[in-house]
Amino acid sequence: MQAKSDFIKLIRILSKINFADRYYQFYEIGRDRPEMSNYQQDDLIEVLSNTPLEFKYVKKDKFFVYKEKHQTCNLTLKVSFQHSQVDWLFHIETKQGPVGGPYSLLARESKQLDDPDFTYSPRSPRPHFSNLDELQEAVNFGISLFEDAKNAVLAQEWNNEVSSE
């Protein structure tokens, strides 16, 4: 279970890299795309293999997972594909425990940090794709957000308070 203070710390870090605005802008690009009905597991594996990260498939959870170990924390990026939508989850594992969640939750919480009344419809948007090029674009976007979030997290001393500037 994640500590609320660590979750808020992560949200503040993500807010500094415009995580929410970037995520919602990317979602809007493909909001009305039709479903891609003929993609297979092999297509997903091929698209993920075209990235710099090495994902492993966890059949039980139906997620592809990438993990990185660092001195102060371990970072995990999970991705699933359902109904031509991409769902990303970002987690940090520290001695205090895990913190993180789906990109859609992290984006919403980041926006609500500045505007507690912020809402978005749908509540948990997931980027859509209708062909393999759009799927690759969505995967690359998700990895780009992960890399920026990772760099921002690693630049912080996780055990120290993050300023609320």
Phi and psi in radians as a Rosetta constraint file:
Dihedral C 1 N 2 CA 2 C 2 CIRCULARHARMONIC -1.551 0.35
Dihedral N 2 CA 2 C 2 N 3 CIRCULARHARMONIC 2.473 0.35
Dihedral C 2 N 3 CA 3 C 3 CIRCULARHARMONIC -1.302 0.35
Dihedral N 3 CA 3 C 3 N 4 CIRCULARHARMONIC 2.390 0.35
Dihedral C 3 N 4 CA 4 C 4 CIRCULARHARMONIC -1.006 0.35
Dihedral N 4 CA 4 C 4 N 5 CIRCULARHARMONIC -0.694 0.35
Dihedral C 4 N 5 CA 5 C 5 CIRCULARHARMONIC -1.129 0.35
Dihedral N 5 CA 5 C 5 N 6 CIRCULARHARMONIC -0.655 0.35
Dihedral C 5 N 6 CA 6 C 6 CIRCULARHARMONIC -1.203 0.35
Dihedral N 6 CA 6 C 6 N 7 CIRCULARHARMONIC -0.650 0.35
Dihedral C 6 N 7 CA 7 C 7 CIRCULARHARMONIC -1.116 0.35
Dihedral N 7 CA 7 C 7 N 8 CIRCULARHARMONIC -0.795 0.35
Dihedral C 7 N 8 CA 8 C 8 CIRCULARHARMONIC -1.108 0.35
Dihedral N 8 CA 8 C 8 N 9 CIRCULARHARMONIC -0.667 0.35
Dihedral C 8 N 9 CA 9 C 9 CIRCULARHARMONIC -1.038 0.35
Dihedral N 9 CA 9 C 9 N 10 CIRCULARHARMONIC -0.809 0.35
Dihedral C 9 N 10 CA 10 C 10 CIRCULARHARMONIC -1.081 0.35
Dihedral N 10 CA 10 C 10 N 11 CIRCULARHARMONIC -0.769 0.35
Dihedral C 10 N 11 CA 11 C 11 CIRCULARHARMONIC -1.067 0.35
Dihedral N 11 CA 11 C 11 N 12 CIRCULARHARMONIC -0.705 0.35
Dihedral C 11 N 12 CA 12 C 12 CIRCULARHARMONIC -1.096 0.35
Dihedral N 12 CA 12 C 12 N 13 CIRCULARHARMONIC -0.717 0.35
Dihedral C 12 N 13 CA 13 C 13 CIRCULARHARMONIC -1.092 0.35
Dihedral N 13 CA 13 C 13 N 14 CIRCULARHARMONIC -0.802 0.35
Dihedral C 13 N 14 CA 14 C 14 CIRCULARHARMONIC -1.141 0.35
Dihedral N 14 CA 14 C 14 N 15 CIRCULARHARMONIC -0.607 0.35
Dihedral C 14 N 15 CA 15 C 15 CIRCULARHARMONIC -1.070 0.35
Dihedral N 15 CA 15 C 15 N 16 CIRCULARHARMONIC -0.618 0.35
Dihedral C 15 N 16 CA 16 C 16 CIRCULARHARMONIC -1.184 0.35
Dihedral N 16 CA 16 C 16 N 17 CIRCULARHARMONIC -0.381 0.35
Dihedral C 16 N 17 CA 17 C 17 CIRCULARHARMONIC -1.806 0.35
Dihedral N 17 CA 17 C 17 N 18 CIRCULARHARMONIC 0.262 0.35
Dihedral C 17 N 18 CA 18 C 18 CIRCULARHARMONIC 0.995 0.35
Dihedral N 18 CA 18 C 18 N 19 CIRCULARHARMONIC 0.643 0.35
Dihedral C 18 N 19 CA 19 C 19 CIRCULARHARMONIC -0.927 0.35
Dihedral N 19 CA 19 C 19 N 20 CIRCULARHARMONIC -0.876 0.35
Dihedral C 19 N 20 CA 20 C 20 CIRCULARHARMONIC -1.122 0.35
Dihedral N 20 CA 20 C 20 N 21 CIRCULARHARMONIC -0.867 0.35
Dihedral C 20 N 21 CA 21 C 21 CIRCULARHARMONIC -1.052 0.35
Dihedral N 21 CA 21 C 21 N 22 CIRCULARHARMONIC -0.736 0.35
Dihedral C 21 N 22 CA 22 C 22 CIRCULARHARMONIC -1.116 0.35
Dihedral N 22 CA 22 C 22 N 23 CIRCULARHARMONIC -0.760 0.35
Dihedral C 22 N 23 CA 23 C 23 CIRCULARHARMONIC -1.126 0.35
Dihedral N 23 CA 23 C 23 N 24 CIRCULARHARMONIC -0.837 0.35
Dihedral C 23 N 24 CA 24 C 24 CIRCULARHARMONIC -1.161 0.35
Dihedral N 24 CA 24 C 24 N 25 CIRCULARHARMONIC -0.647 0.35
Dihedral C 24 N 25 CA 25 C 25 CIRCULARHARMONIC -1.109 0.35
Dihedral N 25 CA 25 C 25 N 26 CIRCULARHARMONIC -0.738 0.35
Dihedral C 25 N 26 CA 26 C 26 CIRCULARHARMONIC -1.155 0.35
Dihedral N 26 CA 26 C 26 N 27 CIRCULARHARMONIC -0.726 0.35
Dihedral C 26 N 27 CA 27 C 27 CIRCULARHARMONIC -1.003 0.35
Dihedral N 27 CA 27 C 27 N 28 CIRCULARHARMONIC -0.773 0.35
Dihedral C 27 N 28 CA 28 C 28 CIRCULARHARMONIC -1.076 0.35
Dihedral N 28 CA 28 C 28 N 29 CIRCULARHARMONIC -0.566 0.35
Dihedral C 28 N 29 CA 29 C 29 CIRCULARHARMONIC -0.994 0.35
Dihedral N 29 CA 29 C 29 N 30 CIRCULARHARMONIC -0.699 0.35
Dihedral C 29 N 30 CA 30 C 30 CIRCULARHARMONIC -1.978 0.35
Dihedral N 30 CA 30 C 30 N 31 CIRCULARHARMONIC 0.259 0.35
Dihedral C 30 N 31 CA 31 C 31 CIRCULARHARMONIC -0.856 0.35
Dihedral N 31 CA 31 C 31 N 32 CIRCULARHARMONIC -0.751 0.35
Dihedral C 31 N 32 CA 32 C 32 CIRCULARHARMONIC -1.786 0.35
Dihedral N 32 CA 32 C 32 N 33 CIRCULARHARMONIC 0.298 0.35
Dihedral C 32 N 33 CA 33 C 33 CIRCULARHARMONIC -1.188 0.35
Dihedral N 33 CA 33 C 33 N 34 CIRCULARHARMONIC 2.472 0.35
Dihedral C 33 N 34 CA 34 C 34 CIRCULARHARMONIC -1.272 0.35
Dihedral N 34 CA 34 C 34 N 35 CIRCULARHARMONIC 2.825 0.35
Dihedral C 34 N 35 CA 35 C 35 CIRCULARHARMONIC -1.202 0.35
Dihedral N 35 CA 35 C 35 N 36 CIRCULARHARMONIC 2.539 0.35
Dihedral C 35 N 36 CA 36 C 36 CIRCULARHARMONIC -1.594 0.35
Dihedral N 36 CA 36 C 36 N 37 CIRCULARHARMONIC 1.936 0.35
Dihedral C 36 N 37 CA 37 C 37 CIRCULARHARMONIC -1.537 0.35
Dihedral N 37 CA 37 C 37 N 38 CIRCULARHARMONIC -0.273 0.35
Dihedral C 37 N 38 CA 38 C 38 CIRCULARHARMONIC -2.007 0.35
Dihedral N 38 CA 38 C 38 N 39 CIRCULARHARMONIC 0.440 0.35
Dihedral C 38 N 39 CA 39 C 39 CIRCULARHARMONIC -1.526 0.35
Dihedral N 39 CA 39 C 39 N 40 CIRCULARHARMONIC 2.640 0.35
Dihedral C 39 N 40 CA 40 C 40 CIRCULARHARMONIC -2.127 0.35
Dihedral N 40 CA 40 C 40 N 41 CIRCULARHARMONIC 2.946 0.35
Dihedral C 40 N 41 CA 41 C 41 CIRCULARHARMONIC -0.974 0.35
Dihedral N 41 CA 41 C 41 N 42 CIRCULARHARMONIC -0.667 0.35
Dihedral C 41 N 42 CA 42 C 42 CIRCULARHARMONIC -1.089 0.35
Dihedral N 42 CA 42 C 42 N 43 CIRCULARHARMONIC -0.608 0.35
Dihedral C 42 N 43 CA 43 C 43 CIRCULARHARMONIC -1.116 0.35
Dihedral N 43 CA 43 C 43 N 44 CIRCULARHARMONIC -0.734 0.35
Dihedral C 43 N 44 CA 44 C 44 CIRCULARHARMONIC -1.127 0.35
Dihedral N 44 CA 44 C 44 N 45 CIRCULARHARMONIC -0.768 0.35
Dihedral C 44 N 45 CA 45 C 45 CIRCULARHARMONIC -1.090 0.35
Dihedral N 45 CA 45 C 45 N 46 CIRCULARHARMONIC -0.735 0.35
Dihedral C 45 N 46 CA 46 C 46 CIRCULARHARMONIC -1.123 0.35
Dihedral N 46 CA 46 C 46 N 47 CIRCULARHARMONIC -0.778 0.35
Dihedral C 46 N 47 CA 47 C 47 CIRCULARHARMONIC -1.075 0.35
Dihedral N 47 CA 47 C 47 N 48 CIRCULARHARMONIC -0.780 0.35
Dihedral C 47 N 48 CA 48 C 48 CIRCULARHARMONIC -1.177 0.35
Dihedral N 48 CA 48 C 48 N 49 CIRCULARHARMONIC -0.542 0.35
Dihedral C 48 N 49 CA 49 C 49 CIRCULARHARMONIC -1.263 0.35
Dihedral N 49 CA 49 C 49 N 50 CIRCULARHARMONIC -0.253 0.35
Dihedral C 49 N 50 CA 50 C 50 CIRCULARHARMONIC -1.498 0.35
Dihedral N 50 CA 50 C 50 N 51 CIRCULARHARMONIC 0.229 0.35
Dihedral C 50 N 51 CA 51 C 51 CIRCULARHARMONIC -1.985 0.35
Dihedral N 51 CA 51 C 51 N 52 CIRCULARHARMONIC 2.912 0.35
Dihedral C 51 N 52 CA 52 C 52 CIRCULARHARMONIC -1.348 0.35
Dihedral N 52 CA 52 C 52 N 53 CIRCULARHARMONIC -0.123 0.35
Dihedral C 52 N 53 CA 53 C 53 CIRCULARHARMONIC -1.716 0.35
Dihedral N 53 CA 53 C 53 N 54 CIRCULARHARMONIC 2.579 0.35
Dihedral C 53 N 54 CA 54 C 54 CIRCULARHARMONIC -1.811 0.35
Dihedral N 54 CA 54 C 54 N 55 CIRCULARHARMONIC 1.791 0.35
Dihedral C 54 N 55 CA 55 C 55 CIRCULARHARMONIC -1.577 0.35
Dihedral N 55 CA 55 C 55 N 56 CIRCULARHARMONIC 2.590 0.35
Dihedral C 55 N 56 CA 56 C 56 CIRCULARHARMONIC -2.107 0.35
Dihedral N 56 CA 56 C 56 N 57 CIRCULARHARMONIC 2.496 0.35
Dihedral C 56 N 57 CA 57 C 57 CIRCULARHARMONIC -1.564 0.35
Dihedral N 57 CA 57 C 57 N 58 CIRCULARHARMONIC 2.289 0.35
Dihedral C 57 N 58 CA 58 C 58 CIRCULARHARMONIC -1.898 0.35
Dihedral N 58 CA 58 C 58 N 59 CIRCULARHARMONIC 1.726 0.35
Dihedral C 58 N 59 CA 59 C 59 CIRCULARHARMONIC -1.019 0.35
Dihedral N 59 CA 59 C 59 N 60 CIRCULARHARMONIC -0.735 0.35
Dihedral C 59 N 60 CA 60 C 60 CIRCULARHARMONIC -1.002 0.35
Dihedral N 60 CA 60 C 60 N 61 CIRCULARHARMONIC -0.727 0.35
Dihedral C 60 N 61 CA 61 C 61 CIRCULARHARMONIC -1.664 0.35
Dihedral N 61 CA 61 C 61 N 62 CIRCULARHARMONIC -0.170 0.35
Dihedral C 61 N 62 CA 62 C 62 CIRCULARHARMONIC 1.025 0.35
Dihedral N 62 CA 62 C 62 N 63 CIRCULARHARMONIC 0.717 0.35
Dihedral C 62 N 63 CA 63 C 63 CIRCULARHARMONIC -2.218 0.35
Dihedral N 63 CA 63 C 63 N 64 CIRCULARHARMONIC 2.619 0.35
Dihedral C 63 N 64 CA 64 C 64 CIRCULARHARMONIC -1.664 0.35
Dihedral N 64 CA 64 C 64 N 65 CIRCULARHARMONIC 2.415 0.35
Dihedral C 64 N 65 CA 65 C 65 CIRCULARHARMONIC -2.240 0.35
Dihedral N 65 CA 65 C 65 N 66 CIRCULARHARMONIC 2.420 0.35
Dihedral C 65 N 66 CA 66 C 66 CIRCULARHARMONIC -2.211 0.35
Dihedral N 66 CA 66 C 66 N 67 CIRCULARHARMONIC 2.350 0.35
Dihedral C 66 N 67 CA 67 C 67 CIRCULARHARMONIC -2.263 0.35
Dihedral N 67 CA 67 C 67 N 68 CIRCULARHARMONIC 2.497 0.35
Dihedral C 67 N 68 CA 68 C 68 CIRCULARHARMONIC -2.263 0.35
Dihedral N 68 CA 68 C 68 N 69 CIRCULARHARMONIC 2.368 0.35
Dihedral C 68 N 69 CA 69 C 69 CIRCULARHARMONIC -1.839 0.35
Dihedral N 69 CA 69 C 69 N 70 CIRCULARHARMONIC 2.346 0.35
Dihedral C 69 N 70 CA 70 C 70 CIRCULARHARMONIC -2.299 0.35
Dihedral N 70 CA 70 C 70 N 71 CIRCULARHARMONIC 2.950 0.35
Dihedral C 70 N 71 CA 71 C 71 CIRCULARHARMONIC -1.053 0.35
Dihedral N 71 CA 71 C 71 N 72 CIRCULARHARMONIC -0.769 0.35
Dihedral C 71 N 72 CA 72 C 72 CIRCULARHARMONIC -1.657 0.35
Dihedral N 72 CA 72 C 72 N 73 CIRCULARHARMONIC -0.290 0.35
Dihedral C 72 N 73 CA 73 C 73 CIRCULARHARMONIC -2.896 0.35
Dihedral N 73 CA 73 C 73 N 74 CIRCULARHARMONIC 2.903 0.35
Dihedral C 73 N 74 CA 74 C 74 CIRCULARHARMONIC -1.971 0.35
Dihedral N 74 CA 74 C 74 N 75 CIRCULARHARMONIC 2.470 0.35
Dihedral C 74 N 75 CA 75 C 75 CIRCULARHARMONIC -1.996 0.35
Dihedral N 75 CA 75 C 75 N 76 CIRCULARHARMONIC 2.413 0.35
Dihedral C 75 N 76 CA 76 C 76 CIRCULARHARMONIC -2.244 0.35
Dihedral N 76 CA 76 C 76 N 77 CIRCULARHARMONIC 2.355 0.35
Dihedral C 76 N 77 CA 77 C 77 CIRCULARHARMONIC -2.129 0.35
Dihedral N 77 CA 77 C 77 N 78 CIRCULARHARMONIC 2.160 0.35
Dihedral C 77 N 78 CA 78 C 78 CIRCULARHARMONIC -2.038 0.35
Dihedral N 78 CA 78 C 78 N 79 CIRCULARHARMONIC 2.575 0.35
Dihedral C 78 N 79 CA 79 C 79 CIRCULARHARMONIC -2.480 0.35
Dihedral N 79 CA 79 C 79 N 80 CIRCULARHARMONIC 2.400 0.35
Dihedral C 79 N 80 CA 80 C 80 CIRCULARHARMONIC -2.280 0.35
Dihedral N 80 CA 80 C 80 N 81 CIRCULARHARMONIC 2.787 0.35
Dihedral C 80 N 81 CA 81 C 81 CIRCULARHARMONIC -2.290 0.35
Dihedral N 81 CA 81 C 81 N 82 CIRCULARHARMONIC 2.016 0.35
Dihedral C 81 N 82 CA 82 C 82 CIRCULARHARMONIC -2.454 0.35
Dihedral N 82 CA 82 C 82 N 83 CIRCULARHARMONIC 2.349 0.35
Dihedral C 82 N 83 CA 83 C 83 CIRCULARHARMONIC 0.936 0.35
Dihedral N 83 CA 83 C 83 N 84 CIRCULARHARMONIC 0.749 0.35
Dihedral C 83 N 84 CA 84 C 84 CIRCULARHARMONIC 1.034 0.35
Dihedral N 84 CA 84 C 84 N 85 CIRCULARHARMONIC 0.583 0.35
Dihedral C 84 N 85 CA 85 C 85 CIRCULARHARMONIC -2.218 0.35
Dihedral N 85 CA 85 C 85 N 86 CIRCULARHARMONIC 2.584 0.35
Dihedral C 85 N 86 CA 86 C 86 CIRCULARHARMONIC -1.881 0.35
Dihedral N 86 CA 86 C 86 N 87 CIRCULARHARMONIC 2.251 0.35
Dihedral C 86 N 87 CA 87 C 87 CIRCULARHARMONIC -2.093 0.35
Dihedral N 87 CA 87 C 87 N 88 CIRCULARHARMONIC 2.061 0.35
Dihedral C 87 N 88 CA 88 C 88 CIRCULARHARMONIC -1.848 0.35
Dihedral N 88 CA 88 C 88 N 89 CIRCULARHARMONIC 2.489 0.35
Dihedral C 88 N 89 CA 89 C 89 CIRCULARHARMONIC -2.279 0.35
Dihedral N 89 CA 89 C 89 N 90 CIRCULARHARMONIC 2.320 0.35
Dihedral C 89 N 90 CA 90 C 90 CIRCULARHARMONIC -2.088 0.35
Dihedral N 90 CA 90 C 90 N 91 CIRCULARHARMONIC 2.206 0.35
Dihedral C 90 N 91 CA 91 C 91 CIRCULARHARMONIC -2.323 0.35
Dihedral N 91 CA 91 C 91 N 92 CIRCULARHARMONIC 2.537 0.35
Dihedral C 91 N 92 CA 92 C 92 CIRCULARHARMONIC -2.018 0.35
Dihedral N 92 CA 92 C 92 N 93 CIRCULARHARMONIC 2.296 0.35
Dihedral C 92 N 93 CA 93 C 93 CIRCULARHARMONIC -1.970 0.35
Dihedral N 93 CA 93 C 93 N 94 CIRCULARHARMONIC 2.067 0.35
Dihedral C 93 N 94 CA 94 C 94 CIRCULARHARMONIC -2.127 0.35
Dihedral N 94 CA 94 C 94 N 95 CIRCULARHARMONIC -3.135 0.35
Dihedral C 94 N 95 CA 95 C 95 CIRCULARHARMONIC -1.086 0.35
Dihedral N 95 CA 95 C 95 N 96 CIRCULARHARMONIC -0.443 0.35
Dihedral C 95 N 96 CA 96 C 96 CIRCULARHARMONIC -1.400 0.35
Dihedral N 96 CA 96 C 96 N 97 CIRCULARHARMONIC -0.200 0.35
Dihedral C 96 N 97 CA 97 C 97 CIRCULARHARMONIC 2.098 0.35
Dihedral N 97 CA 97 C 97 N 98 CIRCULARHARMONIC -3.101 0.35
Dihedral C 97 N 98 CA 98 C 98 CIRCULARHARMONIC -1.424 0.35
Dihedral N 98 CA 98 C 98 N 99 CIRCULARHARMONIC 2.654 0.35
Dihedral C 98 N 99 CA 99 C 99 CIRCULARHARMONIC -2.571 0.35
Dihedral N 99 CA 99 C 99 N 100 CIRCULARHARMONIC 2.460 0.35
Dihedral C 99 N 100 CA 100 C 100 CIRCULARHARMONIC 2.514 0.35
Dihedral N 100 CA 100 C 100 N 101 CIRCULARHARMONIC -2.781 0.35
Dihedral C 100 N 101 CA 101 C 101 CIRCULARHARMONIC 2.824 0.35
Dihedral N 101 CA 101 C 101 N 102 CIRCULARHARMONIC -2.990 0.35
Dihedral C 101 N 102 CA 102 C 102 CIRCULARHARMONIC -1.092 0.35
Dihedral N 102 CA 102 C 102 N 103 CIRCULARHARMONIC 2.578 0.35
Dihedral C 102 N 103 CA 103 C 103 CIRCULARHARMONIC -0.926 0.35
Dihedral N 103 CA 103 C 103 N 104 CIRCULARHARMONIC -0.709 0.35
Dihedral C 103 N 104 CA 104 C 104 CIRCULARHARMONIC -1.076 0.35
Dihedral N 104 CA 104 C 104 N 105 CIRCULARHARMONIC -0.684 0.35
Dihedral C 104 N 105 CA 105 C 105 CIRCULARHARMONIC -1.208 0.35
Dihedral N 105 CA 105 C 105 N 106 CIRCULARHARMONIC -0.776 0.35
Dihedral C 105 N 106 CA 106 C 106 CIRCULARHARMONIC -1.090 0.35
Dihedral N 106 CA 106 C 106 N 107 CIRCULARHARMONIC -0.676 0.35
Dihedral C 106 N 107 CA 107 C 107 CIRCULARHARMONIC -1.144 0.35
Dihedral N 107 CA 107 C 107 N 108 CIRCULARHARMONIC -0.828 0.35
Dihedral C 107 N 108 CA 108 C 108 CIRCULARHARMONIC -1.065 0.35
Dihedral N 108 CA 108 C 108 N 109 CIRCULARHARMONIC -0.814 0.35
Dihedral C 108 N 109 CA 109 C 109 CIRCULARHARMONIC -1.122 0.35
Dihedral N 109 CA 109 C 109 N 110 CIRCULARHARMONIC -0.625 0.35
Dihedral C 109 N 110 CA 110 C 110 CIRCULARHARMONIC -1.124 0.35
Dihedral N 110 CA 110 C 110 N 111 CIRCULARHARMONIC -0.756 0.35
Dihedral C 110 N 111 CA 111 C 111 CIRCULARHARMONIC -1.159 0.35
Dihedral N 111 CA 111 C 111 N 112 CIRCULARHARMONIC -0.661 0.35
Dihedral C 111 N 112 CA 112 C 112 CIRCULARHARMONIC -1.282 0.35
Dihedral N 112 CA 112 C 112 N 113 CIRCULARHARMONIC -0.246 0.35
Dihedral C 112 N 113 CA 113 C 113 CIRCULARHARMONIC -1.088 0.35
Dihedral N 113 CA 113 C 113 N 114 CIRCULARHARMONIC -0.738 0.35
Dihedral C 113 N 114 CA 114 C 114 CIRCULARHARMONIC -1.577 0.35
Dihedral N 114 CA 114 C 114 N 115 CIRCULARHARMONIC -0.514 0.35
Dihedral C 114 N 115 CA 115 C 115 CIRCULARHARMONIC -2.365 0.35
Dihedral N 115 CA 115 C 115 N 116 CIRCULARHARMONIC 1.623 0.35
Dihedral C 115 N 116 CA 116 C 116 CIRCULARHARMONIC -1.010 0.35
Dihedral N 116 CA 116 C 116 N 117 CIRCULARHARMONIC -0.359 0.35
Dihedral C 116 N 117 CA 117 C 117 CIRCULARHARMONIC -1.602 0.35
Dihedral N 117 CA 117 C 117 N 118 CIRCULARHARMONIC 0.063 0.35
Dihedral C 117 N 118 CA 118 C 118 CIRCULARHARMONIC -1.041 0.35
Dihedral N 118 CA 118 C 118 N 119 CIRCULARHARMONIC 2.335 0.35
Dihedral C 118 N 119 CA 119 C 119 CIRCULARHARMONIC -2.360 0.35
Dihedral N 119 CA 119 C 119 N 120 CIRCULARHARMONIC 2.781 0.35
Dihedral C 119 N 120 CA 120 C 120 CIRCULARHARMONIC -2.503 0.35
Dihedral N 120 CA 120 C 120 N 121 CIRCULARHARMONIC 2.549 0.35
Dihedral C 120 N 121 CA 121 C 121 CIRCULARHARMONIC -2.180 0.35
Dihedral N 121 CA 121 C 121 N 122 CIRCULARHARMONIC 2.138 0.35
Dihedral C 121 N 122 CA 122 C 122 CIRCULARHARMONIC -1.286 0.35
Dihedral N 122 CA 122 C 122 N 123 CIRCULARHARMONIC 2.812 0.35
Dihedral C 122 N 123 CA 123 C 123 CIRCULARHARMONIC -1.062 0.35
Dihedral N 123 CA 123 C 123 N 124 CIRCULARHARMONIC -0.682 0.35
Dihedral C 123 N 124 CA 124 C 124 CIRCULARHARMONIC -2.165 0.35
Dihedral N 124 CA 124 C 124 N 125 CIRCULARHARMONIC 1.317 0.35
Dihedral C 124 N 125 CA 125 C 125 CIRCULARHARMONIC -1.224 0.35
Dihedral N 125 CA 125 C 125 N 126 CIRCULARHARMONIC 2.482 0.35
Dihedral C 125 N 126 CA 126 C 126 CIRCULARHARMONIC -2.206 0.35
Dihedral N 126 CA 126 C 126 N 127 CIRCULARHARMONIC 2.258 0.35
Dihedral C 126 N 127 CA 127 C 127 CIRCULARHARMONIC -0.977 0.35
Dihedral N 127 CA 127 C 127 N 128 CIRCULARHARMONIC 2.451 0.35
Dihedral C 127 N 128 CA 128 C 128 CIRCULARHARMONIC -1.750 0.35
Dihedral N 128 CA 128 C 128 N 129 CIRCULARHARMONIC 2.715 0.35
Dihedral C 128 N 129 CA 129 C 129 CIRCULARHARMONIC -2.477 0.35
Dihedral N 129 CA 129 C 129 N 130 CIRCULARHARMONIC 2.561 0.35
Dihedral C 129 N 130 CA 130 C 130 CIRCULARHARMONIC -2.122 0.35
Dihedral N 130 CA 130 C 130 N 131 CIRCULARHARMONIC -0.047 0.35
Dihedral C 130 N 131 CA 131 C 131 CIRCULARHARMONIC -2.708 0.35
Dihedral N 131 CA 131 C 131 N 132 CIRCULARHARMONIC 3.060 0.35
Dihedral C 131 N 132 CA 132 C 132 CIRCULARHARMONIC -1.177 0.35
Dihedral N 132 CA 132 C 132 N 133 CIRCULARHARMONIC -0.571 0.35
Dihedral C 132 N 133 CA 133 C 133 CIRCULARHARMONIC -1.136 0.35
Dihedral N 133 CA 133 C 133 N 134 CIRCULARHARMONIC -0.741 0.35
Dihedral C 133 N 134 CA 134 C 134 CIRCULARHARMONIC -1.185 0.35
Dihedral N 134 CA 134 C 134 N 135 CIRCULARHARMONIC -0.610 0.35
Dihedral C 134 N 135 CA 135 C 135 CIRCULARHARMONIC -1.092 0.35
Dihedral N 135 CA 135 C 135 N 136 CIRCULARHARMONIC -0.799 0.35
Dihedral C 135 N 136 CA 136 C 136 CIRCULARHARMONIC -1.081 0.35
Dihedral N 136 CA 136 C 136 N 137 CIRCULARHARMONIC -0.725 0.35
Dihedral C 136 N 137 CA 137 C 137 CIRCULARHARMONIC -1.069 0.35
Dihedral N 137 CA 137 C 137 N 138 CIRCULARHARMONIC -0.745 0.35
Dihedral C 137 N 138 CA 138 C 138 CIRCULARHARMONIC -1.147 0.35
Dihedral N 138 CA 138 C 138 N 139 CIRCULARHARMONIC -0.734 0.35
Dihedral C 138 N 139 CA 139 C 139 CIRCULARHARMONIC -1.113 0.35
Dihedral N 139 CA 139 C 139 N 140 CIRCULARHARMONIC -0.799 0.35
Dihedral C 139 N 140 CA 140 C 140 CIRCULARHARMONIC -1.093 0.35
Dihedral N 140 CA 140 C 140 N 141 CIRCULARHARMONIC -0.695 0.35
Dihedral C 140 N 141 CA 141 C 141 CIRCULARHARMONIC -1.085 0.35
Dihedral N 141 CA 141 C 141 N 142 CIRCULARHARMONIC -0.828 0.35
Dihedral C 141 N 142 CA 142 C 142 CIRCULARHARMONIC -1.061 0.35
Dihedral N 142 CA 142 C 142 N 143 CIRCULARHARMONIC -0.674 0.35
Dihedral C 142 N 143 CA 143 C 143 CIRCULARHARMONIC -1.216 0.35
Dihedral N 143 CA 143 C 143 N 144 CIRCULARHARMONIC -0.666 0.35
Dihedral C 143 N 144 CA 144 C 144 CIRCULARHARMONIC -1.064 0.35
Dihedral N 144 CA 144 C 144 N 145 CIRCULARHARMONIC -0.765 0.35
Dihedral C 144 N 145 CA 145 C 145 CIRCULARHARMONIC -1.111 0.35
Dihedral N 145 CA 145 C 145 N 146 CIRCULARHARMONIC -0.724 0.35
Dihedral C 145 N 146 CA 146 C 146 CIRCULARHARMONIC -1.040 0.35
Dihedral N 146 CA 146 C 146 N 147 CIRCULARHARMONIC -0.823 0.35
Dihedral C 146 N 147 CA 147 C 147 CIRCULARHARMONIC -1.082 0.35
Dihedral N 147 CA 147 C 147 N 148 CIRCULARHARMONIC -0.740 0.35
Dihedral C 147 N 148 CA 148 C 148 CIRCULARHARMONIC -1.173 0.35
Dihedral N 148 CA 148 C 148 N 149 CIRCULARHARMONIC -0.711 0.35
Dihedral C 148 N 149 CA 149 C 149 CIRCULARHARMONIC -1.136 0.35
Dihedral N 149 CA 149 C 149 N 150 CIRCULARHARMONIC -0.763 0.35
Dihedral C 149 N 150 CA 150 C 150 CIRCULARHARMONIC -1.016 0.35
Dihedral N 150 CA 150 C 150 N 151 CIRCULARHARMONIC -0.855 0.35
Dihedral C 150 N 151 CA 151 C 151 CIRCULARHARMONIC -1.089 0.35
Dihedral N 151 CA 151 C 151 N 152 CIRCULARHARMONIC -0.682 0.35
Dihedral C 151 N 152 CA 152 C 152 CIRCULARHARMONIC -1.176 0.35
Dihedral N 152 CA 152 C 152 N 153 CIRCULARHARMONIC -0.726 0.35
Dihedral C 152 N 153 CA 153 C 153 CIRCULARHARMONIC -1.142 0.35
Dihedral N 153 CA 153 C 153 N 154 CIRCULARHARMONIC -0.801 0.35
Dihedral C 153 N 154 CA 154 C 154 CIRCULARHARMONIC -1.199 0.35
Dihedral N 154 CA 154 C 154 N 155 CIRCULARHARMONIC -0.399 0.35
Dihedral C 154 N 155 CA 155 C 155 CIRCULARHARMONIC -1.302 0.35
Dihedral N 155 CA 155 C 155 N 156 CIRCULARHARMONIC -0.277 0.35
Dihedral C 155 N 156 CA 156 C 156 CIRCULARHARMONIC -1.657 0.35
Dihedral N 156 CA 156 C 156 N 157 CIRCULARHARMONIC 2.634 0.35
Dihedral C 156 N 157 CA 157 C 157 CIRCULARHARMONIC -1.467 0.35
Dihedral N 157 CA 157 C 157 N 158 CIRCULARHARMONIC 1.819 0.35
Dihedral C 157 N 158 CA 158 C 158 CIRCULARHARMONIC -1.032 0.35
Dihedral N 158 CA 158 C 158 N 159 CIRCULARHARMONIC -0.566 0.35
Dihedral C 158 N 159 CA 159 C 159 CIRCULARHARMONIC -1.372 0.35
Dihedral N 159 CA 159 C 159 N 160 CIRCULARHARMONIC -0.185 0.35
Dihedral C 159 N 160 CA 160 C 160 CIRCULARHARMONIC -1.718 0.35
Dihedral N 160 CA 160 C 160 N 161 CIRCULARHARMONIC 2.713 0.35
Dihedral C 160 N 161 CA 161 C 161 CIRCULARHARMONIC -1.170 0.35
Dihedral N 161 CA 161 C 161 N 162 CIRCULARHARMONIC 2.454 0.35
Dihedral C 161 N 162 CA 162 C 162 CIRCULARHARMONIC -1.569 0.35
Dihedral N 162 CA 162 C 162 N 163 CIRCULARHARMONIC 2.317 0.35
Dihedral C 162 N 163 CA 163 C 163 CIRCULARHARMONIC -1.139 0.35
Dihedral N 163 CA 163 C 163 N 164 CIRCULARHARMONIC 2.657 0.35
Dihedral C 163 N 164 CA 164 C 164 CIRCULARHARMONIC -1.713 0.35
Dihedral N 164 CA 164 C 164 N 165 CIRCULARHARMONIC 0.541 0.35
